[in-house]
Amino acid sequence: MKKTSLLEQCANYPEEFSAAVAALDGNAHPLAEYVLQFGALNTELARQTVHDLLLNKPRQRGIKRTASQIKIDLNSWNDVRIDMEKYGITENAAVEKHLNEVDTKISKDTFR
C-alpha cells in the first residue's frame, strides 16, 4: 500500500477522517457507523484510533490542539498547497495570500 500523508488521507477520505476525529474527541459512534457501512478503513488515523479503542488504551494526554482544530489547520494547509500549485508561488506567498483572503482562526505562526 502506498504511503500517503495525513493531509492526503483527509482530502481523499473526508468522512472517515471526520469519524476518526470524532472518536479522538471521545465520540466513537461515527467511526463505528463508518466501519459498519464501509468495512475497511483507509486512513492510518482511523486504524490507529480503532486499535487504541479496542485495546482500551488511554487517550493521549498533553495535546494542546483539539482534533477539530487540527482538522481546520489541515484544511487551511491544503488550500495553501493548492494556491502554490495553481499560481506557481512560494509557500510564504501562498500563506500570506490565504491569511489575507480567508477569514480564519489560524495565525501566521501556526503555519510555521
C-alpha distance (Angstrom), angle and dihedral (degrees) to the residues before:
residue distance angle dihedral
M1 . . .
K2 3.81 . .
K3 3.80 115.4 .
T4 3.81 111.3 -120.9
S5 3.78 132.0 -175.1
L6 3.78 123.5 -107.9
L7 3.79 88.8 -110.4
E8 3.81 92.2 54.4
Q9 3.80 91.0 47.4
C10 3.80 90.4 51.1
A11 3.81 91.2 49.7
N12 3.82 95.4 44.3
Y13 3.81 97.9 43.3
P14 3.83 107.6 26.0
E15 3.83 96.0 159.1
E16 3.79 92.4 50.7
F17 3.78 92.1 44.7
S18 3.82 91.6 50.0
A19 3.80 90.5 49.6
A20 3.82 91.0 50.3
V21 3.81 91.0 48.4
A22 3.81 89.9 51.4
A23 3.81 89.3 51.4
L24 3.80 90.4 51.1
D25 3.80 87.9 52.5
G26 3.82 89.6 54.4
N27 3.82 102.7 -93.1
A28 3.81 108.8 106.7
H29 3.83 95.2 169.8
P30 3.84 97.1 91.5
L31 3.81 90.7 50.0
A32 3.81 91.7 47.9
E33 3.81 90.1 50.5
Y34 3.80 90.6 48.1
V35 3.82 91.3 52.6
L36 3.81 91.3 49.7
Q37 3.79 92.4 48.4
F38 3.81 101.3 41.9
G39 3.81 105.5 17.9
A40 3.78 106.8 -154.7
L41 3.79 121.8 63.9
N42 3.79 116.3 -134.7
T43 3.81 102.6 -170.5
E44 3.77 127.6 73.0
L45 3.80 89.9 -137.7
A46 3.81 92.4 58.4
R47 3.82 93.5 44.4
Q48 3.81 92.2 48.7
T49 3.81 91.4 46.7
V50 3.82 92.0 51.8
H51 3.81 89.8 46.2
D52 3.80 92.0 52.6
L53 3.82 92.9 45.1
L54 3.81 92.8 50.3
L55 3.79 91.5 49.3
N56 3.81 90.1 44.8
K57 3.78 90.8 -125.6
P58 3.79 114.9 172.7
R59 3.76 117.1 -105.9
Q60 3.77 116.3 -100.3
R61 3.76 112.8 -86.9
G62 3.76 126.0 -147.2
I63 3.79 99.1 35.2
K64 3.77 105.1 146.3
R65 3.79 96.3 -164.6
T66 3.77 122.7 58.7
A67 3.77 121.3 -128.3
S68 3.81 89.3 -108.4
Q69 3.80 91.3 55.2
I70 3.79 90.4 48.5
K71 3.81 89.8 51.6
I72 3.83 90.7 52.5
D73 3.81 89.4 49.3
L74 3.81 92.1 49.8
N75 3.79 92.1 49.8
S76 3.80 90.7 49.8
W77 3.78 91.7 47.6
N78 3.81 89.1 51.0
D79 3.82 88.7 54.0
V80 3.81 89.4 51.6
R81 3.80 90.9 50.2
I82 3.81 90.8 50.3
D83 3.83 90.9 50.0
M84 3.82 90.2 50.3
E85 3.80 91.2 54.2
K86 3.81 96.3 38.4
Y87 3.81 98.0 48.5
G88 3.81 99.4 25.5
I89 3.80 92.3 -125.1
T90 3.78 132.5 143.6
E91 3.78 123.8 -94.4
N92 3.81 92.2 -106.9
A93 3.80 92.0 50.9
A94 3.80 91.2 48.0
V95 3.82 91.5 50.2
E96 3.82 91.0 49.8
K97 3.82 90.7 47.6
H98 3.80 91.4 49.4
L99 3.80 94.4 47.6
N100 3.81 92.0 47.9
E101 3.81 96.5 46.5
V102 3.79 103.1 37.4
D103 3.79 126.4 63.3
T104 3.77 97.1 -132.7
K105 3.76 139.6 157.4
I106 3.78 91.6 -136.3
S107 3.77 118.6 107.3
K108 3.78 124.5 -144.6
D109 3.79 89.3 -110.3
T110 3.81 91.3 59.7
F111 3.79 89.9 63.6
R112 3.78 90.0 54.3
